[in-house]
Amino acid sequence: MQPYKIVIGLEVHTQLLTKTKLFSGCVNRFNPDAPNTQTDPVTIGMPGTLPVMNRKAFLLSVRTAMALNCEIARHTKWDRKQYFYPDLPKGYQISQFDLPFSHDGYLEIDTDLSDEMKRVRINRAHLEEDAGKNMHDESGRGGDSLVDLNRAGTPLLEIVSEPDLNSAYEARRYLEEMRLLLTYIGVSDCNMQEGSLRCDANVNLHITNEAGETVATPIVEIKNMNSIRGVEAAIAYEERRQYKHWQKTGERIENTPKQTRGWDADKATTFAQRGKEEASDYRYFPDPDLVPVTVSEELIAEIQAELGELPQAKNTRFQKEYQLSAYDAGVIIEQGQLFADYFETVAQTGSDAKLAANWVTQEVLRELNERELAIDQFFIAASVLGTILKRIVDKAIANKGAREIFTHLCETPGTIAAEADIDQLIKEKGLELVTDTGALEGIIDAVIDRNEKVVTDVQGGKEQAVGPLIGQVMKELKGADPKTVRAMLIERILAR
């Protein structure tokens, strides 16, 4: 057991799904192939331009904060955060300093140490504009650096946790739950490869020294992580590095300034970038061009009503109400709210939740992925799929027959609109389940007569050899029940 505890706080930055930027009417979308084409006078800081707040961005931010159990401030304002960088044309960022719109929330996660959920406190969530993107020559030959301002001015929500995380794994689980929540409530697509979800990790160690006292190492902020696995790996590396560094130097938090380090995913190491600025270095002051925002009780009630059931509550309910495994419930909910709603309709119509879960997480997901469709674009309505599965439950068709109908509907979208249409299709394709043993006997005997070697194998104790014969019977009589066919084949072979 290590003689220390790792202490981690995360700053999550997520771009919001708005059509326009935070303080101008310039289009907001990911467009790396046409750099510097999504700019306007406000974005590039032309003299005399004035910002106008994007109402949709603010509402999405409040929606997120409420989902994170935050207190919503009834009065909030905008501040200018002063710093110079090539991707910040104005020389300052419009952000929030001492009066953020939300504070004191929490997100619960499962951990590797306990079966109970761990509550990670949220210090604050505030809204700010994103900066542009710098692209540096990484060849080591001192080439040019380029700036793309397409991203500048994008609505960016920053969610700051308290230092409540105590392992790289917990940090990963926190980010996974955060990403699920943000996508589920529809405020961000959380695509880390496109930069719409980014994370900085503040890490240090609390070490018990030989004298029995607790010593805190200097805080390091890790940047440049573009995947959740990358965050986990960077924190795990930094944990080892800090402990070795402390053993050599004995540096403490009280006598060593906070440092910013980057993450090199190729080398799997962190590297020193610069000393970390304090709030005073940014020279915050209220933005004189933007009025404060007052949030009414009516607006809060309206957003709360729209939130509905959140992912963790739905996961618990799915396991309890539908008797799903934690894995099945997790897979369904991770696809988003519309997919979860689709499953519920299928389960309720089909009268078998486990069967519904199998179909939506396998057949439906496969079709969506192959065709690059969202669930609301899928051409088999949940009620239609539920009715098909109900026919399996009622033993009107076999699983194989249901899959044939499913494939037919995928290939000919729009042909089924009602329950009667499904029953008609079952008849047309001859898929009605045949359980009458008299109807099967002749076909089974003919198949047995054509397969003497299989008969010998089954009589010799190799019952699994009957598999190909089941397929032959099913080919001649589509609606035959595979279990019934197998039982009859073995019985008649052994009786010879």
Beta strands, then each sheet from edge to edge (+ up, - down):
strand 1: 4-15
strand 2: 71-72
strand 3: 75-76
strand 4: 79-82
strand 5: 92-95
strand 6: 102-109
strand 7: 118-129
strand 8: 133-136
strand 9: 145-148
strand 10: 155-161
strand 11: 197-208
strand 12: 214-216
strand 13: 220-225
strand 14: 259-264
strand 15: 269-275
strand 16: 285-286
strand 17: 293-294
sheet 1: 2+ 6- 7+ 10- 1+ 11- 12+
sheet 2: 2+ 6- 7+ 10- 1+ 11- 13+ 14+ 15-
sheet 3: 3+ 17-
sheet 4: 5+ 4- 16+
sheet 5: 8+ 9-
end
